[in-house]
Amino acid sequence: MSVQERKQRERAQRERLIVATARELAEQQGWDAVTTRQLAERIEYSQPVLYSHFRGKREIIGAVAIEGATELAAAIRAATATAPSPRARVTALARTYLAYAEHNPAVYDALFQLDGGLTFANDETPAPLKDAFAALLETLTEVAGDGIEPGLFTELFWSSLHGLATLSRAGRLLPEYADRRVELLVDRLAVL
């Protein structure tokens, strides 16, 4: 291995450490606790080293969002791959999405609530974000209904899931109805 390859590998490892540490800190204490000073102390590198990887917190949030989008897409595909019917696939998608939001609140915020400097719904959208949407689209296309554009239907269904995730996390919805809400969403929106 050349010196250049070793340096590139070390740089990539440092970047992964920064992102993992930011994510861990955000999950434990919230995004307000994630500062370059706090990250530098936790990973035992100087703040200038952090700035050599990311220009600031915004870019770190974006990196966490990219990682989260990749995980969410994989989770949705895994959950829907073995479901035996369109209804079961849509239900699995909805439950997986909501579980991801519940178990990864800081990552979910990085993806959908905070400014990570990422663009959505255009040509500059990073590939992992497009892929997360594609994971939804793959399942929801088959239940959009005749004459309904699948992308538009996917946006509507995703918006509904996002609303459920956000309101549930804020304690605005009764937890005992969580499963029934998913069933109702699938029954009312998906053409089965």
BELJODA-V364407 format. One record per helix or strand of 2 or more residues. SS is the DSSP state (h for helix, s for strand). FROM is the first residue (numbers start at 1). TO is the last residue. If there is no record, write none. Layout:
# BELJODA-V364407
ss->SS from->FROM to->TO
ss->SS from->FROM to->TO
This chain:
# BELJODA-V364407
ss->h from->3 to->29
ss->h from->31 to->33
ss->h from->36 to->43
ss->h from->47 to->53
ss->h from->57 to->81
ss->h from->86 to->103
ss->h from->105 to->112
ss->h from->127 to->143
ss->h from->150 to->169
ss->h from->175 to->189
